[in-house]
Every structure is written in structure tokens, then in C-alpha cells.
Amino acid sequence: MKIGTLAARSGISVDTLRYYEKIGLLPKVDRDSGGRRAYGETDLSWIEFLLKLKATSMPMRDRIEYARLRAEGAHTASARREILERHREALLARRAELDACIELMDRKITMYEALENQTDELPCM
């Protein structure tokens, strides 16, 4: 598929795809007889995975390292697994932090609901 098609299907811009290739997130892509990039479904799947890593705030340097290791082949599976395990641990810690924040918000909301039922004047909290 052409770069415009890949951009539309992945939801990222043509410029971003070119940038990802430049910094090593995307492997060098085969070109058709006219010199245009020719992407496949594997490229789309890889981009979707990269977007998940980005959405979970994996640092760019880790995404680039993961992509570099992927390009090197199967013998890097352990190193790639370690990157994902570290990132997963960071996500779990962040989730615990967010859960604690949600619990605090729930308590505050409950308190305000109770206060609203008692009086029209609310304390400053």
C-alpha cells in the first residue's frame, strides 16, 4: 500500500510515517518501480503496536530501542521482553496511583453530595 493509504489506515500523518522511518521506528521500506514506498499489512500492524506503546507513554528512546532490537531478529527476544516488562511495571504503578486519585475524588464527591443535601452553603475545600 502507498504511504497515503497507510497514513489513513493507521490514523497518523504521512509526515509522521516518514519521521518514524528516519528515526528508526519503522524499518526502511521497499519501494515500487516509481520509487514510492510500498507498505504491507505487517507494517500496519507494527505501527498499531507502536501507537499503543506511545499511548501508554513509553519513552521514545525505549520505542526506538525496541524497534532496533526487532530489526535485529529473533535472537533479541529476551531484550525486547525485558523492555516490555519494565514498561508494564511502570504502567501498573501508574494505574495504582490513578486508582488512589480516583478514590480520593469519589470521597470528595460523596462529601459534597452529603453537604448539598444538608445546606446550600458549602465550605471551601
C-alpha positions in Angstrom: 0.0 0.0 0.0 1.1 3.6 -0.6 2.1 5.9 2.2 -1.1 7.8 2.0 -3.2 4.7 2.4 -1.1 3.6 5.3 -1.5 7.0 6.9 -5.2 6.9 6.5 -5.5 3.3 7.9 -3.2 4.0 10.8 -4.5 7.4 11.7 -1.2 9.1 11.6 0.1 11.6 9.1 2.4 10.9 6.1 5.0 13.2 7.7 4.9 11.2 10.9 5.4 8.0 8.9 8.4 9.5 7.2 9.7 10.7 10.6 9.3 7.3 12.1 11.3 5.8 9.3 14.0 8.5 9.7 14.5 7.8 13.4 14.4 4.1 13.1 10.9 3.3 14.4 9.9 1.9 11.0 12.3 -0.2 9.0 13.5 1.0 5.6 10.5 0.3 3.3 10.7 -1.4 -0.1 10.0 1.0 -3.0 7.9 0.3 -6.1 9.2 0.8 -9.6 8.3 4.5 -9.3 10.4 4.9 -6.1 7.3 5.2 -3.9 7.2 3.5 -0.6 5.3 0.2 -0.7 3.9 -0.9 2.7 2.2 -4.1 3.7 -0.1 -5.3 6.4 2.9 -6.2 8.6 3.9 -2.6 8.5 0.4 -1.5 9.6 0.4 -4.0 12.5 3.8 -2.7 13.6 2.6 0.9 13.5 -0.5 0.0 15.5 1.7 -1.6 18.1 4.0 1.5 18.2 0.9 3.7 18.7 -0.1 1.5 21.7 3.4 2.0 23.2 3.1 5.7 22.6 -0.4 5.8 24.1 0.9 4.2 27.3 3.7 6.9 27.5 6.6 4.6 26.7 9.6 6.9 26.2 10.6 7.5 22.7 14.2 6.2 23.4 12.6 2.9 24.6 10.4 2.6 21.5 13.4 3.2 19.3 15.5 0.7 21.2 12.7 -1.9 20.9 12.4 -1.2 17.1 16.2 -1.6 16.7 16.1 -4.9 18.5 13.1 -6.1 16.5 15.0 -5.3 13.3 18.0 -7.4 14.5 15.9 -10.5 14.7 14.6 -13.3 16.9 17.8 -13.5 19.0 16.8 -10.2 20.6 13.6 -11.6 22.0 14.8 -11.6 25.6 15.9 -8.0 25.4 12.6 -7.0 23.9 10.7 -8.9 26.6 12.6 -7.0 29.2 11.7 -3.7 27.7 8.1 -4.6 27.7 8.2 -6.0 31.3 9.8 -2.7 32.6 7.2 -0.7 30.8 4.4 -2.9 32.1 5.6 -2.4 35.7 5.6 1.4 35.1 2.1 1.1 33.8 0.9 -0.9 36.8 2.5 1.7 39.2 0.8 4.5 37.3 -2.5 2.6 37.4 -2.2 2.2 41.2 -1.5 6.0 41.5 -4.5 6.8 39.3 -6.7 4.4 41.3 -5.8 6.2 44.5 -6.6 9.6 42.9 -10.0 8.2 41.8 -10.7 7.0 45.3 -10.0 10.5 46.7 -12.2 12.1 44.0 -15.0 9.6 44.9 -14.7 10.5 48.6 -14.8 14.3 47.8 -17.8 13.8 45.5 -19.7 11.9 48.2 -18.8 14.5 50.8 -20.1 17.3 48.6 -23.3 15.4 47.8 -23.9 15.0 51.5 -23.2 18.6 52.1 -25.6 19.7 49.3 -28.3 17.7 50.9 -27.8 19.5 54.3 -27.4 23.1 53.3 -26.9 25.5 50.4 -23.6 26.8 51.9 -20.6 24.7 51.1 -17.3 25.0 53.0 -14.2 25.9 51.0 -12.4 22.6 50.3 
